[in-house]
């Protein structure tokens, strides 16, 4: 749609036009005000020679009025105009022009007799006075709430709107009971020094003026497109099989949500094919009553009067047959025998919502490499056993000298008599040696190399563990090897 001003009432259009003439390029920039109407006749040429002189002008929030363009001023959607008011004049923004205005006037039952007039396009002085009045509205609303609270009136000041020339201020309020304004108007007139106008609105009109986001995540219907507020009662929720929970059924205004009426006709049409929810069925085991209805699956749940813990679901056609059988004076079979086994439907989880490890796929490559490294470490001793006997660890651990100082590390790395000692345990421990028939004479070199690798790993372990013992201040006494 064409451009529109912001709700605050300035002259900056969403397309970038900041003049009082508005935007001439219709259908190029978006609309950003409440209860906007799409001008679907903007690109259609009017075959009649007569042109509609009425224009829809919007003011703060959702207030709109119809004015007549008596001076034939070229107006576009978004033009800031100075219009007739009582007293003085008001400043507003054109929200609709053309033949579509007649349809809106007929819908809202606006009379064409004695219409209000459009004076001119707003000049710079009019716009400055208008914007200055808009800036004072929030402080005036807070001060008005303090005055009403001091007097002790049970009311809520919802919104405040200044007229374009600052000659009048209108207070919108909500109250459950009738309010005596004689003292309040005197206080307001003395505090704000202007003409005071009080207007009472309902709670739904309050939500439409303020606006907000509903529980569905969208903007409120009453502040975007809904203009007529139909009555909503709890029977609407019962027809739709909803739980009577005021917190879920109530909207931002505190009343039942208007959207409960949207699908009511569809539910009533579907329920016309169902038997009454108060249907009783006589079975051989006892009487059964309806406890639940599913409109979408076309099923009804029944339970015995004596034992209502077990529920049995049946199709609507089967329930109708049982009702007709009871009307003939015959009792139906027990509910357990009439219930048909449900066929299990195999579902394919395409997006893997039910898999437990669906969040572990990111680290699968890292875990796979780590597992391969562990498997290789586990396979190394097995290869050593196949090549030859392994050096026993207890004797080496007993012969290994204790570490006294940190300076002995390079001496321990220079020692290399380990391969000679590795031959002795092989001769003593003959039980671990494989049969001589399976040994090969060429396997002596890999045996020595494996023994050296084991000894080097054993020497590296205490070096890696050395940082843990840095906190010890006292060292054990040196061991005398000659003793």
C-alpha positions in Angstrom: 0.0 0.0 0.0 1.0 3.6 -0.1 3.0 5.2 2.6 1.6 6.1 6.1 2.8 8.0 9.0 3.8 6.4 12.3 1.5 6.0 15.2 3.2 8.8 17.1 1.9 11.3 14.6 4.9 12.8 12.9 5.1 13.5 9.2 7.9 11.1 8.3 6.6 8.5 5.8 7.9 5.0 5.6 9.1 5.6 2.0 11.2 8.6 3.0 8.8 11.3 2.0 8.8 14.1 4.7 6.6 16.7 3.0 3.0 17.5 3.8 1.9 16.5 0.3 2.4 12.8 1.0 3.5 10.1 -1.4 2.3 10.0 -4.9 3.6 6.5 -5.7 0.8 4.3 -4.4 1.5 0.6 -3.7 5.3 1.3 -3.4 5.8 1.8 0.3 4.3 0.0 3.3 1.7 1.0 5.8 2.6 1.3 9.4 -0.5 2.5 11.3 -3.3 0.7 13.1 -6.4 -0.5 11.3 -5.0 0.3 7.9 -7.1 -0.5 4.8 -5.6 -1.7 1.5 -6.6 0.6 -1.4 -7.2 -2.1 -4.0 -8.9 0.4 -6.3 -5.8 2.6 -6.5 -4.7 1.4 -10.0 -8.3 1.1 -11.4 -9.6 4.0 -13.5 -12.9 5.3 -12.5 -15.3 5.1 -15.4 -17.6 7.7 -13.9 -16.8 11.3 -14.4 -17.8 12.3 -10.9 -15.1 11.9 -8.3 -15.6 11.2 -4.6 -14.9 14.3 -2.5 -14.7 12.5 0.8 -11.4 11.5 2.4 -10.6 9.4 5.4 -8.3 11.1 7.9 -6.7 9.3 10.8 -5.4 10.7 14.0 -3.6 9.2 17.0 -3.9 5.4 17.3 -7.1 4.1 15.8 -9.3 7.2 15.6 -10.5 7.9 12.1 -13.0 10.4 10.7 -14.3 11.3 7.2 -13.9 14.8 5.8 -15.0 16.5 2.6 -12.5 18.1 0.3 -14.5 21.2 -0.6 -11.5 23.1 -2.0 -10.5 20.2 -4.4 -7.0 20.0 -2.9 -4.8 17.3 -4.6 -4.5 14.8 -1.8 -2.6 11.5 -1.5 -2.4 8.8 1.1 -0.1 10.2 3.7 -0.7 13.9 3.2 -0.8 15.9 6.4 -3.9 18.1 6.4 -5.5 20.7 8.6 -9.2 19.9 9.2 -12.2 21.4 10.9 -12.7 20.7 14.6 -14.6 22.2 17.6 -13.1 24.4 18.8 -10.3 25.4 16.5 -8.7 23.0 14.1 -7.0 19.6 14.1 -4.1 18.0 12.2 -4.3 14.5 10.7 -3.0 12.3 8.0 -4.9 11.1 5.0 -5.3 7.3 5.2 -7.7 6.6 2.3 -8.9 8.4 -0.9 -11.1 7.6 -3.9 -14.1 5.4 -4.3 -13.1 3.1 -1.5 -14.0 5.8 1.0 -17.7 5.5 0.1 -17.6 1.8 1.0 -16.0 2.5 4.4 -18.6 5.2 5.1 -21.4 2.8 4.4 -19.7 0.2 6.5 -19.3 2.5 9.5 -22.7 4.2 8.8 -21.2 7.7 8.4 -23.6 10.4 7.2 -22.9 12.6 4.2 -25.0 15.4 5.5 -23.2 18.3 7.1 -19.7 16.9 6.8 -16.6 18.3 8.3 -14.3 20.1 6.0 -10.6 20.0 5.1 -9.1 23.5 5.3 -5.7 23.1 3.7 -2.5 21.2 3.6 -0.7 21.6 6.9 2.0 24.2 6.8 5.3 24.1 8.8 3.8 26.0 11.7 0.8 23.6 12.0 3.2 20.6 12.0 5.5 22.1 14.7 2.6 22.9 17.0 1.2 19.4 16.4 4.4 17.7 17.2 5.0 19.8 20.4 1.5 18.7 21.6 2.3 15.1 20.9 5.5 15.3 23.1 3.5 16.5 26.1 1.0 13.6 26.1 3.0 11.1 28.0 3.8 13.5 30.9 0.2 14.6 31.0 -1.1 11.0 31.2 1.2 10.3 34.2 0.1 13.5 36.0 -3.6 12.7 35.3 -3.2 9.3 36.9 -1.6 10.8 40.0 -4.5 13.3 40.3 -7.2 10.6 39.9 -5.4 8.4 42.4 -5.2 11.3 44.9 -8.9 12.0 44.6 -9.7 8.3 45.1 -11.6 7.5 41.9 -11.7 3.9 40.7 -10.7 4.5 37.1 -7.7 4.1 34.8 -6.4 6.8 32.5 -5.6 4.8 29.3 -4.6 7.3 26.8 -4.3 11.1 26.3 -4.7 12.9 22.9 -4.1 16.6 22.3 -5.8 18.4 19.5 -3.6 19.7 16.6 -3.7 23.3 17.8 -3.3 22.3 21.6 -6.7 23.9 22.4 -8.3 20.7 23.8 -7.1 17.5 25.4 -9.1 14.3 25.5 -8.7 11.7 28.2 -9.7 8.1 27.5 -10.4 6.0 30.6 -11.8 2.6 31.6 -13.9 2.0 34.7 -16.3 -0.7 36.0 -18.7 1.8 37.6 -20.0 5.3 36.9 -17.5 8.1 37.8 -18.2 11.5 39.2 -16.0 13.9 37.3 -16.9 17.2 38.9 -13.9 17.4 41.2 -11.6 15.7 38.6 -12.3 18.1 35.8 -11.6 21.1 38.1 -8.3 19.5 39.0 -7.4 18.8 35.3 -8.4 22.3 34.2 -6.2 23.9 36.9 -3.3 21.7 36.1 -3.2 21.7 32.3 -4.9 25.0 31.5 -6.9 23.8 28.5 -10.3 22.4 27.6 -10.9 18.9 29.0 -12.8 16.1 27.3 -13.5 12.8 29.0 -14.4 9.6 27.0 -15.0 6.2 28.5 -14.0 3.2 26.5 -14.2 -0.6 27.0 -11.4 -2.9 27.8 -11.3 -4.2 24.3 -11.1 -0.7 22.9 -8.3 -0.1 25.3 -6.3 -3.0 24.0 -7.0 -1.8 20.4 -5.6 1.7 21.2 -2.5 0.5 23.0 -1.8 -2.6 20.8 0.5 -5.4 21.6 1.5 -9.0 20.8 -0.9 -11.9 21.4 -0.2 -15.4 22.6 -0.1 -16.5 19.0 2.9 -14.3 18.3 1.1 -11.9 16.0 -0.1 -8.4 16.6 -3.5 -8.0 18.2 -6.4 -8.4 15.9 -8.3 -5.5 17.4 -5.4 -3.1 16.6 -4.7 -4.3 13.1 -7.9 -5.2 11.3 -10.8 -6.1 13.7 -13.3 -3.3 14.1 -16.5 -4.9 15.4 -16.3 -6.7 18.8 -18.8 -9.6 19.0 -19.7 -11.1 22.3 -17.8 -14.2 23.3 -19.0 -16.6 26.1 -17.8 -19.8 27.6 -20.1 -22.0 25.4 -17.8 -21.2 22.5 -14.9 -22.9 24.3 -17.1 -25.9 25.2 -18.1 -26.4 21.6 -14.4 -26.5 20.6 -13.6 -29.0 23.4 -11.3 -26.5 25.2 -10.6 -26.6 28.9 -12.2 -23.7 30.8 -9.0 -22.1 31.9 -9.3 -18.3 32.2 -5.6 -17.7 31.9 -5.4 -19.4 28.5 -8.8 -18.2 27.1 -8.4 -14.6 28.2 -6.7 -12.1 25.9 -4.6 -9.0 26.7 -7.8 -7.0 27.5 -8.8 -9.6 30.3 -11.8 -10.8 28.3 -12.3 -13.9 26.3 -10.3 -13.9 23.1 -12.1 -12.7 20.0 -10.4 -15.4 17.9 -12.6 -18.1 19.6 -15.4 -17.0 17.3 -13.3 -17.5 14.1 -13.7 -21.3 13.9 -17.0 -21.6 15.8 -19.1 -22.2 12.6 -16.8 -25.0 11.4 -17.0 -26.8 14.8 -20.8 -26.4 14.9 -21.0 -27.9 11.4 -18.8 -30.8 12.3 -20.7 -31.5 15.6 -24.0 -31.6 13.8 -23.0 -35.1 12.5 -22.2 -36.3 16.0 -24.7 -37.8 18.5 -25.4 -35.8 21.6 -22.6 -35.7 24.2 -25.2 -36.8 26.8 -25.8 -40.1 25.0 -26.1 -43.3 27.2 -25.5 -46.7 25.8 -27.0 -49.9 27.4 -24.5 -52.9 27.1 -24.6 -56.4 28.5 -22.1 -55.4 31.1 -23.8 -52.1 32.2 -24.6 -48.6 31.1 -21.9 -46.5 29.4 -21.8 -42.7 29.0 -19.8 -40.4 26.6 -16.8 -38.9 28.2 -15.0 -37.2 25.3 -15.4 -36.2 21.7 -12.7 -35.7 19.0 -14.0 -33.6 16.1 -11.0 -34.2 13.9 -10.8 -38.0 14.2 -14.6 -38.4 14.4 -14.4 -40.5 17.5 -16.3 -40.7 20.8 -14.9 -42.1 24.0 -17.2 -44.1 26.3 -16.8 -45.5 29.8 -18.9 -47.6 32.2 -20.9 -45.8 34.9 -19.6 -48.2 37.5 -15.9 -48.1 36.5 -15.1 -44.9 34.6 -11.3 -45.4 34.6 -11.2 -47.4 31.4 -12.1 -45.5 28.2 -13.1 -47.0 24.9 -13.1 -45.0 21.6 -15.4 -45.8 18.8 -16.2 -44.2 15.4 -19.3 -42.1 15.0 -20.9 -44.6 12.6 -20.5 -47.4 15.1 -21.9 -45.3 17.9 -25.0 -44.5 15.8 -25.5 -48.2 15.2 -25.4 -48.9 19.0 -27.9 -46.1 19.6 -30.3 -47.5 17.0 -29.9 -51.0 18.6 -30.8 -49.6 22.0 -33.9 -48.0 20.6 -35.1 -51.4 19.4 -34.7 -52.6 22.9 -31.6 -54.7 22.4 -28.4 -54.4 24.5 -25.1 -54.2 22.7 -22.1 -56.2 23.4 -19.6 -55.1 26.1 -17.3 -52.2 25.1 -14.3 -54.5 25.3 -15.7 -56.8 22.6 -16.7 -53.9 20.3 -13.4 -52.2 20.4 -11.3 -52.9 17.3 -7.6 -53.3 17.6 -5.7 -50.3 16.2 -3.3 -50.9 13.4 0.1 -49.7 14.2 1.4 -47.2 11.6 5.1 -47.3 10.9 6.5 -43.8 10.8 9.9 -42.7 9.3 11.8 -40.2 11.3 13.2 -38.1 8.5 14.6 -35.3 10.7 15.7 -37.6 13.5 13.8 -35.9 16.3 13.5 -39.2 18.3 17.1 -40.3 18.1 18.9 -39.9 21.4 22.4 -39.2 19.9 21.3 -36.6 17.3 23.3 -33.9 19.1 26.5 -36.0 19.1 27.0 -36.0 15.4 29.3 -32.9 15.5 32.0 -34.7 17.6 31.6 -38.0 15.8 34.8 -37.6 13.7 36.8 -36.6 16.8 35.5 -39.6 18.8 36.2 -41.9 15.9 39.9 -40.9 15.7 40.3 -41.2 19.4 38.8 -44.7 19.4 41.2 -45.7 16.6 44.1 -44.5 18.6 43.0 -46.5 21.7 42.5 -49.6 19.6 46.1 -49.3 18.2 47.5 -49.0 21.7 45.6 -52.1 22.8 46.9 -54.1 19.8 50.5 -53.3 20.5 51.1 -55.7 23.4 49.4 -58.5 21.5 51.9 -58.0 18.7 54.8 -58.1 21.1 53.5 -61.5 22.5 53.4 -62.9 19.1 56.9 -61.8 18.3 58.5 -62.9 21.5 58.4 -63.1 25.3 57.7 -59.8 27.2 60.0 -58.5 29.9 58.4 -58.9 33.4 57.8 -55.6 35.2 58.2 -56.6 38.8 61.9 -57.3 38.6 62.5 -54.1 36.7 60.6 -52.1 39.2 62.6 -53.6 42.1 65.9 -53.0 40.4 65.0 -49.4 39.4 66.7 -46.9 41.8 64.7 -44.3 43.5 64.8 -40.7 42.3 66.5 -38.5 44.7 67.0 -35.1 43.0 65.9 -33.5 39.9 69.5 -33.4 38.7 69.6 -37.2 38.2 67.3 -37.1 35.2 70.0 -36.7 32.4 72.0 -39.6 34.1 69.0 -41.9 33.9 68.5 -41.1 30.2 72.2 -41.9 29.4 72.0 -45.4 30.8 71.6 -48.1 28.2 72.4 -51.5 29.8 68.7 -52.5 29.7 68.8 -54.7 26.6 71.5 -56.9 28.3 69.3 -57.4 31.4 66.3 -58.2 29.4 67.8 -61.6 28.4 68.0 -62.9 32.0 64.2 -62.8 32.8 63.6 -64.6 29.6 65.8 -67.4 30.7 64.3 -67.7 34.2 60.6 -67.3 33.3 60.4 -70.2 30.8 56.6 -70.6 31.4 55.7 -67.5 29.4 57.8 -68.5 26.4 56.0 -70.0 23.5 57.0 -73.3 22.1 60.4 -73.4 20.4 58.9 -74.9 17.3 56.9 -71.7 16.6 59.9 -69.3 17.3 62.0 -68.1 14.4 65.7 -67.2 14.7 65.1 -63.9 13.0 62.8 -62.5 15.7 65.6 -61.6 18.1 66.1 -58.1 16.8 62.5 -57.1 17.1 62.4 -58.6 20.6 65.3 -56.3 21.7 63.7 -53.3 20.0 60.4 -53.9 21.8 62.2 -54.4 25.1 63.9 -51.0 24.7 60.6 -49.3 23.8 59.0 -50.7 27.0 62.0 -49.6 29.1 61.9 -46.1 27.6 58.1 -45.8 28.3 58.8 -47.0 31.9 61.4 -44.3 32.3 59.2 -41.6 30.8 56.3 -42.2 33.2 58.0 -41.0 36.4 59.3 -38.0 34.5 55.7 -37.1 33.4 54.5 -37.5 37.0 57.3 -35.2 38.4 55.2 -31.9 38.3 52.7 -33.4 40.8 55.4 -33.6 43.6 56.6 -30.0 43.3 54.8 -29.0 46.5 57.0 -31.3 48.7 59.7 -29.4 50.5 61.4 -32.4 52.1 63.0 -35.1 50.1 63.5 -38.7 51.2 67.1 -39.6 52.2 69.4 -41.1 49.7 69.6 -44.8 49.5 73.1 -46.3 50.2 73.7 -49.0 47.5 76.8 -50.3 49.4 74.7 -51.1 52.5 
